[in-house]
Amino acid sequence: NAGVTQTPKFRVLKTGQSMTLLCAQDMNHEYMYWYRQDPGMGLRLIHYSVGEGTTAKGEVPDGYNVSRLKKQNFLLGLESAAPSQTSVYFCASSYSREGRNSPLHFGNGTRLTVT
Amino acid sequence: AQSVAQPEDQVNVAEGNPLTVKCTYSVSGNPYLFWYVQYPNRGLQFLLKYITGDNLVKGSYGFEAEFNKSQTSFHLKKPSALVSDSALYFCAVRDIGNDMRFGAGTRLTVKP
């Protein structure tokens, strides 16, 4: 049982390059989330999804796009990377039947550096 | 919109002493409150949650949290700290929507 798996674990990009971060969960969770973690700022929500084919903006969506074509996968895209997007990115998922009771299950993160 | 605040960046305690990590919240409806722990180079792990009912919630690894509605607080506690409890702790809240918002985190250091 892998839980939430993020790929890649590390990545270095040059300004203006694009990339996609992949998140996969095997728990049949309906909800999925992308957060970024920066020192002293905790985790900030980028985008989230409450089901296949649906996405919504979080606190800091600018510069990012997401897609949820399959229930188990949630992709985060950076079309034109900027140094301000240097961060650690976490994917999480939760079970909708518990509603707001449901805690989040996290992946181990992707460390992205934009030079 | 919902939010949480963790007023302390760092908490230091001696092993065997009680520990408290503070959290205050702001929500428009009934709060759904959570505590998570993060070890180095890992994702966050769920510790405990408050939904309704008893104001003292018990969770994993001997941790508990006290919900206080009048003070809008949800402080994390443990009667006797271990060196292995040293980590980054996050308070989080879920309000009307399905997204979860996190505090800035508190680094707990337990010294032998």
Interface residues (C-beta under 8 A of the other chain):
Chain A: V4 Y31 Y33 Y35 G40 M41 G42 L43 R44 L45 Y48 V50 A56 G58 E59 F90 A92 R100 N101 P103 L104 H105 F106 G107 N108 G109
Chain B: Q6 D9 Y32 F34 Y36 N41 R42 G43 L44 Q45 F46 K49 I51 F90 A92 R94 N98 D99 M100 R101 F102 G103 A104 G105
